[in-house]
Structures are given as C-alpha cells and as structure tokens.
Amino acid sequence: MPKQLNPLSFEVIYGLACERKGGPAAVDALLPKPSSKTKLRKLSSDRYLAEFTRKVFQSGFVWRVVNQKWGSFEEVFWGFDVERLLMMPDDMLERKAKDPAIIRNFTKVKTVRENAVMIAETERREGINFGRFVADWPSEDIIGLWQYLKKHGHRLGGNTGPYALRALGVDSFLLTQDVEGFLRNRGVIDGGVSSKKSLQATQDFFNELQSQSGRSLSALSRIVSYSYGQNVVGIQR
C-alpha cells in the first residue's frame, strides 16, 4: 500500500516541491513575495480599480492581448480615476466601449464604473481608503476578502478577484489547477472548489501550513502547486 501523505505537513509538501523543481534554492527563487501592509495602504484606489479591470478583461481572454492594449485602457479610462469615473454618464460609457483602442466588450467595460462604485462605497462606509481596507483584512480569512469582492464588486468572483489581489501584492493563495488537484488528492476538499465548505477547508489548510512554516500564503500556494501535477523541473506555473 502506498504511503499516505499528511496533507497538513509542510515538510512533506516542501520536500516534494524541491524534488520536482531542483532543490530548495531553486524553489525559493521562484516564490512570489507579497507587498508589505504599508505599501498596500499607500496604493491609491485607481491602482486597485485598474488591476480589477485588467483581470476582468483577462478572464477568458488572451492575457497578452490585454497587456498589449493596457496603455490605451489607462488613457481611455482617465487612469482609472475613481471620482471621475463615478460622474461618467451612460452615453459616454457606451462610446468608450466602442473605442477600437481597447477590447470592445460592453459587459466588461461596464464593470469599470461598477467597480469604481464598489470602491467608493467601501471607502464611505468604512471611513478609510480602499488600500487600507484591503491591507487590514486578516490573511487568515483571505477568502472573506474574496467573497467581499464577489458580493459587492462586478465580475470579481471565481479566480478573477483572487488573481487581481495577488497581482496587487496582497498575500493570498490561489486555486490554480495544480493547487486544486493537490487539495482533492490529499482529501482536503471533495466538493466544488468554490463552495463555502471547500473554501473554508482550503483556508484552514493554508493557515495550518503557515503556522508550521512561517511562510506567506503566496509562497505556500506556489510550493503546493510545485509539489503536484505538471510542475517539474523547467516548468513554472
């Protein structure tokens, strides 16, 4: 009978990752480094809105094309100035959605203003800037922030919100194909990956790994992915 791996053992998971990626030095060199709380607090609201928008457009589309057009997105939407976007009338929004300089998808273009509203309402309700709101969210409940973005934002559910947070430097694990595969293989989850039960089990799993290792959720997520699936030497995900 094959040896059963303890799904909560960081030592075992890290060892597997090292075997597959060429050793501890190779693994550690590939790990993401989240931004400090101070940097996240100072990041202006327009940068949060910009990254939310980028990930909304990248969802189900070729990321490279979105990135190539990103300078035009910044220009068309006034650098994602939240206050200015809040005053944008419907007819202007429709015209911007037809601009060939960006990707002409009206459903996704509408999220620019909708998510600007979400950011502004969050700041008004909490009495702090959006950067502080995100930075002060406890990492041991990062799924709570995911759920907040899904509930109050537009098209920020699934992996879109989490990927945007990771790109902004927020310390967060990601439910990539390899991470999900690992979690199912080790019996951490057995239902829908985005169900309330599975998300909580995943959060608990990463919290336990963090207590064992002292590493960030971002790094742990990458280590887990390297320990499973197609992540062998020479392949990065």
Residue pairs with C-beta under 8 A, 6 or more apart in sequence:
5 12
5 186
6 12
7 183
7 186
7 187
7 188
7 205
8 205
8 208
8 209
8 212
9 212
10 209
10 212
10 213
10 215
10 220
11 212
13 209
13 223
13 224
13 227
14 24
14 27
14 213
14 223
14 227
16 226
16 227
16 228
17 27
17 223
17 224
17 226
17 227
17 231
18 24
18 26
18 27
20 226
20 227
20 231
20 232
20 233
21 27
21 30
21 226
21 231
21 232
21 233
22 233
26 233
27 223
27 226
30 222
30 226
30 236
31 215
31 218
31 219
31 222
31 223
32 166
32 216
32 218
32 219
32 222
33 216
33 218
33 219
34 169
34 170
34 171
34 172
34 216
34 217
34 218
35 43
35 168
35 169
35 170
37 135
37 136
38 135
39 169
40 131
40 134
40 135
40 168
40 169
40 170
41 129
41 131
41 132
41 135
41 136
42 131
43 131
43 168
43 169
44 129
44 131
45 82
45 119
45 123
45 129
45 130
45 131
46 79
46 80
46 81
46 82
47 80
47 168
48 119
48 130
48 131
48 134
48 168
49 80
49 82
49 85
49 112
49 115
49 116
49 119
50 73
50 74
50 79
50 80
51 164
51 167
51 168
52 111
52 115
52 149
52 153
52 156
52 161
52 164
53 73
53 77
53 80
53 111
53 112
53 115
54 66
54 67
54 70
54 73
54 164
54 167
55 156
55 160
55 161
55 163
55 164
55 167
56 108
56 111
56 115
56 154
56 155
56 156
56 160
57 66
57 73
57 103
57 105
57 108
58 66
58 163
59 155
59 158
59 159
59 160
61 103
65 103
66 103
69 101
69 102
69 103
72 99
72 101
72 102
73 102
74 80
75 101
76 96
76 99
76 101
76 102
77 85
77 96
77 112
78 84
78 85
80 112
80 116
82 116
82 119
82 120
83 120
85 112
85 113
85 116
86 113
86 116
86 117
86 120
88 113
93 109
93 110
93 112
93 113
94 106
96 102
96 109
97 104
97 105
97 106
97 109
97 110
98 104
102 109
108 155
110 154
111 153
111 154
111 155
114 153
114 154
115 153
115 154
115 156
118 149
118 152
118 153
118 154
119 130
121 152
122 130
122 133
122 152
123 129
123 130
123 133
126 133
128 136
134 145
134 165
134 168
134 170
135 170
137 144
137 145
138 144
139 171
139 172
139 217
140 203
140 207
140 210
141 203
142 165
142 170
142 171
142 172
142 173
142 203
142 217
143 199
143 200
143 202
143 203
145 161
145 165
145 170
145 172
146 161
146 162
146 165
146 172
146 199
147 199
149 156
149 157
149 161
149 164
149 165
150 156
150 157
150 161
153 161
156 164
157 194
158 194
159 174
159 175
162 172
162 174
162 175
163 174
165 172
166 172
166 174
166 218
171 216
171 217
171 218
172 217
172 218
172 221
173 179
173 202
173 206
173 217
173 218
173 220
173 221
173 224
174 221
175 193
175 194
175 202
176 221
176 225
176 237
177 229
178 224
178 225
178 226
178 228
178 229
178 230
178 231
178 237
179 221
179 224
179 225
179 228
180 189
180 193
181 228
181 229
182 188
182 224
182 225
182 227
182 228
182 229
183 189
183 193
183 198
183 201
183 202
183 205
184 190
185 228
188 201
188 202
188 205
189 197
189 198
189 201
189 202
190 198
191 197
191 198
192 198
193 199
193 202
206 217
206 220
206 221
209 215
209 220
209 224
210 216
210 217
210 220
213 220
215 223
225 231
225 237
230 237
231 237
